[in-house]
Amino acid sequence: MNFFNSSSKTSLIIFGLIVWSSLNGCAQTPFEYPKADDGLALVPTPVLPEMWVSANSLNKRTCPNLSCGIVGRLVKDNSVQVYEEKNDWVRVTPYTAVLCEKNINEFVIAGNSECSKENGVQDNQMAEWTYKEYLIFEMPNHLSEEKIEKLPHDYSFVNGSDDYTYYEKVFNAVSLELIRKEECSEEDFHRTGGWLKSMSQKNEPIYFAYCGGWKPGNRVYLNVDTGKIFK
């Protein structure tokens, strides 16, 4: 007697393949932060106190290796939160979604841009890493607590921009104007830390931000010498 019809047999075969894949480590699940008892995702917390950049310029990379792509730069006196340590490297951001177009990481501005596990991209998630040697625990002497308190908090969404120390005024003014015109949002700038140096125009004072999406067409370019915005 045939207890199973062809549809039932097909379902059993598919179920068996899923179980076999799971047991052999082939099943992939999207990255998720640990959940609390109420089912809400837990916000990642730093594992070390706030640290400060001691080098004039410090690259942020897709993974803890010099062969990994560069996604931005920190400058002297920038502060960072440390979420993980690995050998001589520290992770300075939580894991977030990454945009991959034709296996190219759109956030990479120089170096290896491949969307691969070896280059720090897994389950469409990525974080930013930097070299620990050029980070210090003690706030630089010329930065007092009083001065920190007086920094304009309205511009915290762009103070992670590449070369922010040199172009602070133009980054602040242009970003605020784009937000007022509703062409960009604070969240747009928060996702990348602000403005990124354009490597395709590396000999020009050109920076860009993503506004309204993560595709190349969502890039807004800024000439920091003239203050001109273009796409």
Residue pairs with C-beta under 8 A, 6 or more apart in sequence:
4 12
18 27
21 27
28 123
29 123
30 123
30 124
30 125
31 95
31 122
31 123
31 124
31 125
32 41
33 41
33 42
33 43
33 44
33 94
33 95
34 41
34 42
35 41
35 42
36 42
43 94
44 83
44 94
44 95
45 83
46 81
46 82
46 83
47 82
47 83
47 84
47 85
48 82
48 85
48 90
48 137
49 137
50 79
50 80
50 81
51 79
51 80
51 81
51 82
51 90
51 135
51 136
51 137
52 77
52 78
52 79
52 80
52 135
52 136
52 137
52 138
52 139
52 140
53 74
53 75
53 76
53 77
53 78
53 79
53 80
53 134
53 135
54 76
54 134
54 135
54 136
54 140
55 76
55 134
56 75
56 76
57 73
57 74
57 75
57 76
58 73
58 74
58 75
58 78
58 130
58 131
58 134
58 135
59 70
59 72
59 73
59 74
59 130
59 131
60 70
60 71
60 72
60 73
60 74
60 92
60 128
60 129
60 130
61 68
61 69
61 70
61 71
61 111
61 120
61 128
61 129
61 130
62 68
62 69
62 71
62 105
62 107
62 108
62 112
62 119
62 120
62 121
62 126
62 128
62 129
63 118
63 119
63 120
63 129
64 86
64 87
64 88
64 89
64 91
64 129
65 89
67 111
67 112
68 111
68 112
68 119
68 120
68 129
69 105
69 108
69 109
69 110
69 111
69 112
69 113
69 114
69 119
69 120
70 108
70 109
70 110
70 111
71 105
71 107
71 108
71 109
71 128
71 196
72 109
72 128
72 160
72 162
72 192
72 193
72 196
73 162
73 163
73 197
74 80
74 130
74 160
75 163
75 164
75 165
75 166
76 165
77 140
77 143
77 165
78 159
78 160
78 164
78 165
79 139
80 90
80 92
80 130
80 135
81 92
82 90
82 91
82 92
82 135
83 90
83 91
83 92
83 93
83 94
83 127
84 90
84 91
84 127
85 91
85 132
86 129
88 131
88 132
88 133
89 129
89 130
89 131
89 132
90 129
90 130
90 132
90 135
91 127
91 128
91 129
92 127
92 128
92 129
92 130
93 127
93 128
94 127
95 125
95 126
95 127
96 125
96 126
96 127
96 191
97 124
97 125
97 126
98 105
98 106
98 107
98 115
98 121
98 124
98 125
98 126
99 105
99 106
99 107
99 214
99 215
100 106
100 115
100 121
100 124
101 215
101 216
103 114
103 115
103 116
104 113
104 114
104 115
105 113
105 114
105 115
105 119
105 121
105 126
106 214
106 215
106 216
107 126
107 192
109 196
109 197
109 198
109 199
110 199
112 119
113 119
115 121
120 126
120 127
120 129
139 148
152 172
154 176
155 171
155 172
155 175
155 176
157 175
157 186
157 189
157 190
157 194
158 164
158 171
158 172
158 175
158 189
158 193
158 194
158 195
159 168
159 193
159 194
160 192
160 193
160 194
161 167
161 171
161 193
161 194
161 195
161 196
161 207
162 194
162 195
162 196
162 197
162 207
163 197
163 207
164 171
164 194
167 195
167 207
167 224
170 222
170 224
170 227
171 194
171 195
171 207
171 222
171 224
173 227
174 222
174 227
174 229
175 184
175 189
175 194
175 195
175 209
178 184
178 211
178 220
178 229
179 185
179 186
183 211
183 212
183 220
184 209
184 211
184 212
184 220
185 211
185 212
188 209
188 210
188 211
188 212
189 195
189 209
191 210
192 209
192 210
194 209
195 207
195 208
195 209
195 222
196 207
196 208
196 209
197 206
197 207
198 204
198 206
198 207
198 208
198 221
204 223
205 223
205 224
205 225
206 221
206 222
206 223
206 224
207 221
207 222
207 224
208 219
208 220
208 221
208 222
209 219
209 220
209 222
210 218
210 219
210 220
211 218
211 219
211 220
212 218
217 231
219 231
220 229
220 231
221 229
221 230
221 231
222 228
222 229
223 230
